[in-house]
Amino acid sequence: MGLGSGIALKAALKAALAGGSVASFLGHDPHLTHNFFVEVGGVVVGGFSEVSGLSSTISTESYDEGGVNDFTHKFPTRTNAADLVLSRGLVNVDFFWWWFEATSRGVVAPMNGTILMLNAERLPWPPMWWMFKQAYPVGWEGPSLNASSQADIAVERITLTHQGLTKFTGIKGAL
């Protein structure tokens, strides 16, 4: 698929999510366990109980210097970001499914986003969030369906690959 189809997908996804906001999502959250809101493309798309993969590493290249036998030089080469895994989510619409399904058909539409942490009062204070760049889904897991289960909502897990994280706190700025 060409560039135009990716742009069209982004526009369609944003149109489908129009009207989503933290305020509207807070009013519809039946469980208080979703302490991380996720925003993609400027729209809050859901709340999650677990977020993993907020990490990155720096790869190094070793160099053995002639005549220096007591250590090896290590030089940084590149930063690698771990995939983000958003688990036990409650989402407003099927955004993640649509995005994953389009990516699986070759329509890759990378998008920027934010993971916003809430406190016990369900407010973003002290403000802390992580921004991810150029993410797209590489894994999706739907809910386990069990009619005899006491669970009354369907949750999902989504795995996103991305090009890096930036951590922010509202008090000190970017870290």
C-alpha positions in Angstrom: 0.0 0.0 0.0 1.2 3.5 -0.7 1.7 6.5 1.4 -1.7 7.9 0.5 -3.5 4.9 2.1 -1.6 5.4 5.4 -2.6 9.1 5.5 -6.2 8.1 4.7 -6.1 5.5 7.5 -4.9 8.1 10.0 -7.7 10.5 8.9 -10.3 7.7 9.2 -9.1 6.7 12.7 -9.1 10.2 13.9 -12.6 10.8 12.6 -13.8 7.6 14.3 -12.4 8.9 17.6 -13.7 12.4 17.3 -15.2 13.5 20.6 -13.0 11.3 22.8 -11.4 13.2 25.7 -10.2 12.5 29.2 -13.4 14.1 30.6 -15.7 12.0 28.4 -13.7 8.8 29.1 -13.7 9.4 32.9 -17.5 9.6 32.8 -17.8 6.1 31.2 -15.1 4.1 33.1 -16.9 1.4 35.1 -13.8 0.4 37.0 -11.4 2.5 38.9 -8.4 0.2 38.2 -7.5 1.8 34.9 -4.8 4.2 36.0 -3.2 4.9 32.7 -4.9 6.8 29.9 -3.5 6.4 26.5 -3.8 9.1 23.8 -3.0 8.4 20.2 -3.0 11.1 17.5 -4.3 13.7 20.0 -7.3 11.7 21.2 -7.7 9.6 24.4 -8.5 6.1 23.2 -8.7 4.2 26.4 -7.6 3.4 29.9 -5.3 0.5 30.9 -4.4 -1.2 34.2 -0.9 -2.2 33.2 1.7 -0.7 30.9 5.1 -2.4 30.3 8.0 -1.6 28.1 8.7 1.9 29.3 12.4 1.2 28.8 15.2 1.7 26.4 18.8 0.5 26.2 21.9 1.8 24.5 23.8 -0.7 22.4 27.6 -0.5 22.5 30.4 -1.6 20.3 33.5 -3.1 21.9 37.0 -2.1 20.8 40.1 -3.9 22.0 43.0 -1.3 22.0 46.4 -2.8 21.2 48.6 -2.9 24.3 45.7 -2.3 26.7 44.9 -5.7 28.3 43.1 -4.7 31.4 39.8 -3.5 29.8 37.9 -3.2 26.6 36.6 0.2 25.4 32.9 0.3 24.8 31.3 3.0 22.7 27.6 3.8 22.5 26.1 3.1 19.1 22.3 3.4 19.2 19.3 3.6 21.5 16.8 0.8 21.3 13.3 1.1 22.7 11.4 -1.8 24.1 7.9 -2.6 22.7 5.1 -1.1 24.7 2.5 -3.5 26.0 -0.8 -2.0 27.1 -2.7 -4.6 29.2 -6.2 -5.0 30.7 -7.5 -2.1 28.8 -11.0 -0.5 28.5 -11.3 1.4 25.2 -14.0 3.7 23.9 -14.1 2.3 20.4 -12.3 -0.5 18.5 -9.4 1.8 17.7 -6.6 -0.6 18.4 -8.3 -3.4 16.5 -8.8 -1.2 13.4 -5.2 0.0 13.7 -3.8 -3.5 14.1 -6.0 -4.9 11.3 -4.9 -2.2 8.9 -1.2 -2.8 9.8 -1.6 -6.5 9.2 -2.8 -5.7 5.7 0.3 -3.6 5.0 -1.3 -0.2 5.7 1.2 1.0 8.3 0.2 4.3 9.9 2.7 5.3 12.5 1.3 7.6 15.1 2.6 9.6 18.1 1.0 9.1 21.5 1.1 9.6 25.2 0.7 7.4 28.3 -0.7 9.5 31.2 -0.5 8.3 34.7 -3.4 9.1 37.1 -3.2 9.3 40.9 -5.6 7.6 43.5 -8.1 10.5 43.0 -8.1 9.7 39.2 -6.3 13.0 38.4 -3.0 13.5 36.6 -1.3 14.9 39.6 1.6 15.0 40.1 1.6 15.1 36.3 3.7 12.4 34.8 3.5 11.0 31.3 5.5 9.3 28.6 5.3 10.3 24.9 6.1 7.7 22.3 7.1 8.4 18.7 6.0 6.8 15.4 4.3 3.8 17.0 2.3 1.1 15.2 0.8 -2.1 16.5 2.6 -5.4 16.2 0.4 -7.5 18.5 -3.3 -7.6 19.6 -5.0 -9.9 22.1 -8.7 -9.8 22.6 -10.6 -10.7 25.7 -11.1 -14.1 27.1 -14.8 -14.8 26.7 -16.4 -16.8 29.4 -20.2 -16.6 30.0 -19.8 -17.9 33.6 -17.2 -15.3 34.5 -18.0 -12.5 36.9 -16.1 -10.1 34.7 -18.6 -7.6 33.1 -16.3 -5.9 30.6 -14.0 -7.1 27.8 -10.4 -6.1 28.0 -7.6 -6.3 25.5 -3.9 -6.2 25.2 -2.0 -4.3 22.5 1.7 -4.3 21.7 3.2 -1.2 20.0 6.6 -0.8 18.5 7.9 2.7 18.4 10.9 4.9 17.7 11.5 6.1 21.3 10.2 7.5 24.5 10.3 10.9 26.2 9.4 11.1 29.9 7.8 14.3 31.2 6.7 15.5 34.6 4.7 18.7 34.9 6.9 20.0 37.6 10.4 19.6 36.1 9.7 19.2 32.4 11.3 16.6 30.2 13.7 14.3 32.0 
